[in-house]
């Protein structure tokens, strides 16, 4: 008897969710359409939050969601599949468990949409076609085609183009770069590194429509939006806003990014002064100076060369257009990795055929001059790139390690 009950329970678990996974068009009035905006999570790919279109069956108390940007990868190594562009992104439709997001200490805000029957049917027609195996997969783009833009576009579809028409011609308040950095301000190294990787095209003027690549911008813009129905009556798009959960321990999302370049410039200048102080002790303790000087340059070459390699790889190998048009590649590139062995040879004083210290001087001179030229070029509108934090940190260090200070001494003496 117990075995039969267990089999029956298993059949219920299989068939009941399948039945409730479909929307009954005859009961559209029982369905509430909502936009769920979720705050950031710990995983890198969710640092900027997530959004989904949620359908609540008020009669049976079920939540289902339309999700864009759900990804899968063929191997167990996401990074390897991402680099080789084998990650598949898809549109999905399934049950939604909000408790999962609560346990992750994430903000959850639900915006209930005030839609007529026609708008609901448009959304369902779109979803039923999009979820088909031949239609569900698409080319994901971090700024142009992600979870938020999917929700944005389907809202516009339901409103017959009124949503896009209202926001497409309005200049955005921030660029793609600035919006992205609103979420990384409390992580100094990733914040600087993402700033280093992002190219010139992410500093261009965008519209309020483009800004809705972020879930929080979706919520901000739909909250006060009004539309006109087929009979000419005006309605608020959002009938109610419910903060389902508020994060307790996560840093807040900034309204605009912090201006960090003065901080990195100060750090760069302090590092420059420390290196000058170390170089001044060359005569008193030449052996210690040689070891420290070579080791420092080897470590800097490793860090900057690795950063340059990532930028070079993204620029020439991967198809991510948001890394393109990046002036940082002119002076921070894989060529700097040669400083690693040169610094070690210089520190160990084992160079016999070549002069590692002289080559290091030449390389740092190249970094400083090329970086200075790139910085001056970005002052021109056509070459503008908002990467002052990169210049502020690297150029002072490159100056003191180059052969320029020694040349200045020789000229003045």
C-alpha positions in Angstrom: 0.0 0.0 0.0 2.8 2.4 0.9 4.6 1.6 -2.4 1.4 2.4 -4.4 1.0 5.7 -2.5 4.7 6.6 -3.3 4.1 5.9 -7.0 0.9 8.0 -7.0 2.8 10.9 -5.3 5.5 10.7 -7.9 3.0 10.9 -10.7 1.3 13.9 -9.0 4.7 15.7 -8.7 5.3 15.1 -12.4 1.9 15.9 -13.9 0.7 18.8 -11.7 3.6 21.1 -12.4 3.3 20.3 -16.1 -0.4 21.3 -16.0 0.3 24.5 -14.2 3.2 25.4 -16.5 0.6 26.4 -19.1 -1.4 29.6 -19.0 -5.2 29.2 -19.3 -6.3 31.9 -21.8 -9.9 31.5 -20.5 -8.7 32.7 -17.0 -6.6 35.7 -18.0 -8.3 37.9 -15.4 -6.9 35.5 -12.7 -3.3 36.2 -13.8 -1.3 39.1 -12.6 1.7 40.2 -14.7 4.6 41.6 -12.7 8.2 42.7 -13.3 10.6 41.3 -10.7 13.8 43.2 -10.1 16.4 41.3 -8.1 19.4 43.0 -6.6 23.1 41.8 -7.0 24.4 38.5 -5.9 27.9 37.2 -5.0 28.5 35.5 -8.4 30.3 37.8 -10.9 27.6 37.4 -13.6 24.9 38.6 -11.2 26.8 41.6 -9.7 24.4 43.8 -11.7 21.2 42.1 -10.6 18.6 40.2 -12.6 15.0 40.8 -13.8 12.2 38.6 -15.0 8.6 38.9 -16.1 6.5 37.1 -13.5 3.0 35.8 -14.0 1.1 35.1 -10.8 -1.9 32.7 -10.8 -4.0 34.3 -8.1 -6.5 31.5 -8.1 -4.0 28.7 -7.4 -1.2 30.9 -5.9 1.5 29.9 -8.4 4.3 32.1 -9.7 5.9 31.5 -13.1 8.5 33.6 -14.8 9.8 34.5 -18.2 13.6 34.7 -18.0 16.2 35.9 -20.5 19.9 35.4 -20.1 19.7 31.9 -18.5 22.9 30.2 -19.6 24.3 26.7 -19.9 27.7 25.4 -20.9 28.8 22.0 -22.2 31.7 21.3 -19.9 32.1 21.8 -16.1 34.4 24.8 -16.7 32.4 28.0 -17.3 35.5 30.2 -17.8 36.9 27.8 -20.5 33.5 27.7 -22.3 33.1 31.4 -22.0 36.5 32.1 -23.5 35.8 29.7 -26.3 32.3 31.2 -26.8 30.5 27.9 -26.2 28.1 29.3 -23.5 24.5 29.1 -24.6 22.0 31.7 -23.5 18.3 31.1 -23.7 14.8 32.3 -23.0 13.0 30.1 -20.4 9.6 29.8 -18.8 9.1 28.0 -15.5 8.2 28.2 -11.8 9.7 30.9 -9.7 10.8 30.4 -6.1 11.4 33.7 -4.4 12.8 32.0 -1.3 16.0 31.2 -3.2 16.7 34.9 -3.7 15.9 35.7 -0.1 18.4 33.2 1.2 21.0 34.9 -1.0 20.2 38.2 0.8 19.1 39.9 -2.4 16.7 42.8 -2.9 13.4 41.8 -4.5 11.0 44.3 -5.8 7.8 43.4 -7.6 6.1 45.9 -9.9 2.6 44.9 -10.7 1.7 45.8 -14.3 -1.7 47.3 -15.2 -2.3 45.6 -18.5 -5.4 45.0 -20.5 -6.4 41.6 -22.0 -4.9 42.4 -25.4 -1.5 43.2 -23.8 -1.5 40.0 -21.8 -2.3 38.0 -24.9 0.5 39.7 -26.8 3.0 38.7 -24.1 1.7 35.1 -24.0 1.8 34.8 -27.8 5.4 36.0 -27.7 6.5 33.7 -24.9 4.9 30.6 -26.3 6.7 31.1 -29.6 10.0 32.2 -28.0 10.2 29.2 -25.7 10.2 26.8 -28.6 13.5 24.9 -28.9 14.2 26.5 -32.3 13.7 30.0 -30.9 14.9 30.0 -27.3 18.6 30.4 -27.9 20.2 33.7 -28.8 23.4 35.7 -28.8 23.8 37.3 -25.4 25.3 40.8 -25.1 26.1 42.3 -21.7 24.7 45.7 -22.7 22.4 45.2 -25.7 20.7 41.9 -25.2 20.4 40.6 -21.7 17.8 39.7 -19.1 16.7 43.3 -18.6 16.5 44.3 -22.3 14.3 41.2 -22.8 11.8 42.4 -20.2 12.0 45.9 -21.6 11.3 44.8 -25.1 8.4 42.6 -24.3 6.8 45.4 -22.3 7.2 47.6 -25.4 5.7 44.8 -27.5 2.6 44.6 -25.1 2.2 48.4 -25.2 2.4 48.5 -29.0 5.6 50.5 -29.2 4.7 53.2 -26.7 7.4 52.3 -24.2 10.3 52.6 -26.6 8.9 55.7 -28.2 8.9 57.5 -24.9 12.5 56.7 -23.9 14.5 56.2 -27.1 14.8 59.9 -27.8 15.7 60.9 -24.3 19.4 61.2 -23.5 20.6 58.9 -20.7 22.0 60.4 -17.6 25.1 58.1 -17.6 27.2 56.1 -20.1 27.4 52.3 -20.2 30.7 52.4 -18.3 29.3 54.7 -15.6 26.3 52.5 -15.1 28.4 49.4 -14.8 30.6 50.9 -12.2 27.7 51.9 -10.0 27.8 48.2 -8.8 31.5 47.7 -8.4 32.5 50.7 -6.2 33.1 48.6 -3.0 35.4 46.2 -4.8 38.5 48.4 -5.7 40.5 45.9 -7.8 37.6 44.6 -10.0 36.4 48.2 -10.3 39.8 49.3 -11.6 40.2 46.2 -13.8 36.8 46.5 -15.4 37.5 50.2 -16.0 40.7 49.2 -17.7 39.0 46.6 -19.9 36.1 48.8 -21.1 36.6 50.4 -24.4 35.9 53.8 -25.9 32.5 52.9 -27.3 31.1 52.4 -23.7 31.7 56.1 -23.1 29.3 57.3 -25.9 26.1 59.0 -25.2 23.2 56.6 -24.7 19.5 57.0 -24.4 17.2 56.3 -21.5 16.0 53.3 -23.5 19.6 51.9 -23.6 20.0 52.5 -19.9 17.5 49.8 -19.3 20.1 47.2 -19.8 20.2 47.3 -16.0 17.3 45.7 -14.0 17.2 48.7 -11.6 16.7 51.1 -14.5 13.7 49.0 -15.7 12.1 49.4 -12.3 12.9 53.1 -12.1 11.4 53.8 -15.5 8.2 51.7 -15.4 7.2 53.0 -12.0 5.9 56.4 -13.3 5.2 55.5 -16.9 1.7 56.0 -18.4 0.4 54.6 -21.7 -2.8 55.0 -23.8 -5.0 52.0 -24.5 -6.9 51.2 -27.7 -9.8 53.4 -26.6 -7.7 56.5 -25.9 -7.7 56.2 -22.1 -4.5 56.8 -20.2 -3.3 54.3 -17.6 -0.4 54.0 -15.2 1.7 51.0 -16.3 2.4 50.0 -12.7 -0.5 49.6 -10.3 1.6 48.8 -7.2 5.1 48.3 -6.1 5.9 45.7 -3.4 9.4 45.4 -1.8 9.3 41.7 -1.2 12.7 41.5 0.4 15.4 44.1 1.3 19.0 43.0 1.6 20.5 43.4 5.0 24.2 43.2 4.4 24.9 44.1 0.8 26.4 47.5 -0.1 23.8 49.8 -1.8 23.7 50.4 -5.5 24.9 54.0 -6.2 22.8 56.4 -8.1 26.0 57.3 -10.0 29.5 55.9 -9.9 32.2 57.3 -7.6 34.8 59.5 -9.1 37.8 57.3 -8.3 40.6 58.7 -10.6 41.8 61.2 -7.9 42.3 58.2 -5.5 44.2 56.2 -8.0 46.3 59.2 -8.9 47.2 59.7 -5.2 48.1 56.0 -5.0 50.2 56.3 -8.1 52.0 59.4 -6.8 52.7 57.7 -3.4 54.1 54.7 -5.2 56.3 57.0 -7.3 57.6 58.8 -4.2 58.4 55.5 -2.5 60.3 54.3 -5.5 62.2 57.5 -5.7 63.1 57.1 -2.0 64.2 53.5 -2.6 66.3 54.6 -5.6 68.0 57.2 -3.5 69.5 54.4 -1.3 71.3 52.9 -4.3 74.7 54.1 -3.2 74.4 53.1 0.5 73.3 49.6 -0.2 73.6 48.7 -3.9 73.0 45.0 -3.5 69.7 45.4 -1.6 68.7 48.1 -4.0 69.4 45.8 -7.0 67.4 42.9 -5.5 64.4 45.1 -4.5 64.4 47.1 -7.8 64.5 44.0 -10.0 61.9 42.2 -7.9 59.5 45.2 -8.0 59.8 45.5 -11.7 59.3 41.8 -12.2 56.1 41.9 -10.2 54.8 45.0 -11.9 55.6 43.4 -15.3 53.6 40.3 -14.3 50.6 42.3 -13.1 50.4 44.7 -16.0 51.5 42.1 -18.6 48.7 39.8 -17.4 46.2 42.6 -17.6 47.4 43.5 -21.0 47.2 39.9 -22.1 43.5 39.8 -21.1 42.8 43.0 -22.9 44.7 41.8 -26.0 42.8 38.5 -26.0 39.5 40.2 -25.7 40.4 42.8 -28.3 41.6 40.4 -31.1 40.3 37.0 -30.2 36.9 37.3 -28.7 33.9 39.1 -30.3 33.1 41.3 -27.3 32.7 44.7 -28.9 32.7 46.5 -25.6 36.5 45.9 -25.2 37.2 47.3 -28.7 38.6 50.9 -29.3 40.6 50.7 -26.1 43.6 53.0 -25.9 45.0 51.2 -22.9 46.3 48.5 -25.2 48.8 51.0 -26.6 50.9 50.9 -23.4 49.6 48.0 -21.3 49.9 44.8 -23.4 51.4 41.3 -23.3 54.8 42.8 -24.3 55.2 43.8 -20.7 55.5 40.2 -19.6 59.1 40.3 -20.7 59.8 42.4 -17.7 59.3 39.3 -15.5 62.5 37.5 -16.5 64.3 40.8 -17.0 63.5 41.8 -13.4 64.6 38.4 -12.1 67.9 38.6 -14.1 68.5 42.1 -12.9 67.8 41.2 -9.2 70.1 38.2 -9.3 72.8 40.1 -11.2 73.3 37.2 -13.7 73.0 39.2 -16.9 76.2 38.7 -18.9 75.2 39.1 -22.6 72.4 41.7 -22.2 71.9 44.6 -19.9 68.5 43.9 -18.2 68.4 47.2 -16.3 68.8 49.2 -19.5 66.1 47.2 -21.3 63.8 47.7 -18.4 64.5 51.4 -18.5 63.6 51.4 -22.2 60.4 49.5 -21.7 59.2 51.7 -18.8 60.0 54.8 -21.0 57.8 53.3 -23.7 55.0 52.7 -21.2 55.2 56.3 -19.9 55.5 58.0 -23.3 52.8 55.8 -25.0 50.5 56.2 -22.0 51.0 60.0 -22.0 50.2 60.2 -25.7 47.1 58.1 -25.2 46.0 60.3 -22.3 46.5 63.4 -24.4 44.5 61.9 -27.3 41.6 61.1 -25.0 41.2 64.9 -24.4 40.0 65.2 -28.0 36.3 64.4 -28.5 36.8 61.8 -31.2 39.3 59.8 -29.0 37.6 60.3 -25.6 37.8 57.4 -23.3 37.0 57.7 -19.6 40.0 55.8 -18.2 41.7 58.4 -16.0 42.0 55.9 -13.1 44.2 53.8 -15.3 46.5 56.7 -16.3 46.5 58.0 -12.7 47.9 54.7 -11.3 50.3 53.6 -14.0 51.9 56.7 -15.4 53.6 57.9 -12.2 55.0 54.5 -11.6 56.2 54.2 -15.2 57.9 57.6 -15.0 60.1 56.8 -12.0 61.1 53.4 -13.4 61.9 54.8 -16.9 65.1 56.4 -17.9 63.6 59.9 -18.0 64.5 60.9 -14.4 68.1 60.0 -15.0 68.2 62.0 -18.2 66.7 65.0 -16.4 69.4 64.7 -13.8 72.1 64.6 -16.4 70.7 67.7 -18.2 70.4 69.7 -14.9 73.8 68.8 -13.8 
